[in-house]
Amino acid sequence: MRLCTVPALVLVLGSSAAALADPPMGTWVGDHRSITFTLSPDGTYVMPPSTSGTWSWNQTGTTGGIITFYYDTPTYTQTFHNKMYFSIEFINSTTATLTEPTHGLQDIIRKQ
């Protein structure tokens, strides 16, 4: 009986941690207003005031991952296809640390 209880406990605890590393769905706002974005389950996002597009999530561990925002910049002669990358490490289900990898800038983001 005891052998069944310990693996079950590990499975439950492991599931809880893995669930935290799901993509940060919904609206998130930086503590210093550095960023605001809303992720939708259909793979689209909005980042006020005027950026929108699609996103992807690459889980890198049990508490976080890399989010990639894809967006287009149309010009007179062509459209540029761009990407923004951010690392997200969850503190809990409504709070995370967002890091911009190029300059190492960080902010705490909170689910609204």
Secondary structure by P-SEA (a helix, b strand, c coil): caaaaaaaaaaaaaaaaaaaacccccbbbbcccccccccccccccccccbbbbbbbbbbcccccbbbbbbbbbbcccbbbbbbbbbbbbbccccbbbbbbcccbbbbbbbcc
